[in-house]
Amino acid sequence: MGRYVFKLPDIGEGTAEAELVAWHVAIGDSVEEDQPLFDVMTDKATVEVTSPVTGTIIELNGEPGQMASIGSSIVVLEVEGAGNERANGKAAHAEAAPKADAKPAPPPKAEPKPAPKPEPKAEPRGAASSARPPAFATRATPDAKPLASPAVRQRARDMGVELQFVAGSGPAGRIEHADLDAHVSQGRSARGSSSGVRYAQRDGVEEIKVIGLRRKIAEKMQEAKRRIPHFAYVEEVDVTELEALRQQLNMQKRADQPKLTLLPFIMRALCEVLPDYPQINATFDDEAGVVHRHAAVHIGIATQTANGLIVPVVKHAEARDLWDSAAEVARVAQATREGKAARDELSGATITITSLGPLGGVVTTPVINHPEVAIIGPNKIVERPVVRDGHIAVRKIMNLSSSFDHRVVDGYDAAEFIQRVKAMLEHPAILFMGGA
């Protein structure tokens, strides 16, 4: 048998180190070639690293959340053959060819067995121990039948206590006499109490280590707020006509066409207006002091996943119609949620749209995706009474929130830009005319 030392490979992004996110194996596990070993986090995505050989895990180096240098030993396996690292030469030789004159080792002396510990005396059934408060008590759900002995149930009835509101400290949440005493002493469920409240007390603190994607999100948000002087601008948009058009197009779409949401219309409006505001379709290298104004419109789509918020990118949105935009949004969002998005699909945005859909609220103040200089956040659509031509009418209204980097974008330009976008959304026929 030999040892195979697996070093953290270069994952192709020019990084010197990566964060260890999760182990898929443990010491003693037998693994096959190409079997997943661990996940590492780069600046762009989580990468699953597989085993290059078949063997048995004998050493794991690092804990989730720690940084590992490229080329450092991360996993050691025992493999058939010589492996890629020599084991202890002396030890291996001694095992393979013991000396002929070596005397057999004397048998180990038998150690006296320790005397069995006396079993603790069982407490008398029904004894109430007020000195034993339930440190990790559990409470049955209101619909579930509480676990308790007949004696405890009878005592609870006599005391006027409803057991479904009592936290049990016994096995599987069984309620004991001590739990009744603790519950009544809190004054939460005894009949005739002044409040009549019947809630169980909850204690304990759960510690969640911030690692992996969640740490990357935290670092990017902190960097964006620290480096970018944000200013927000919110405008009210009447999307009544836009919603009617969207519904009509969805009714007439072909079977192979995706369903249109609001996003493709906003994307189309941005692509029509941005050429007149090149300072907004830009990225700012503040360390070099250079603003890069982009001709292409690469729109980031903030996407909620099981692991956190990730921003895949719809490249060259300016060259896509409504249907193509909708299809590409659906594709990159699905790939991101499944963890299958390519690295190139998670970078390169020039402006970002972030939407909470029906949870969009009244106003948001989105955080700019550094190094971009603008982000657009449509809020939820609601019916509101508005005054039109001196009369009150019910219209579908949506607030359009936005944030800009005040180092690059002046307030007047930002307001004018949003007003142009608003005009296109309120009169959606303009979207198909090639300009405002």
Order of alpha helices (4+ residues) and beta strands (2+ residues): beta-beta-beta-beta-beta-beta-beta-beta-alpha-beta-alpha-beta-alpha-alpha-beta-alpha-alpha-beta-beta-beta-beta-beta-beta-alpha-beta-beta-beta-alpha
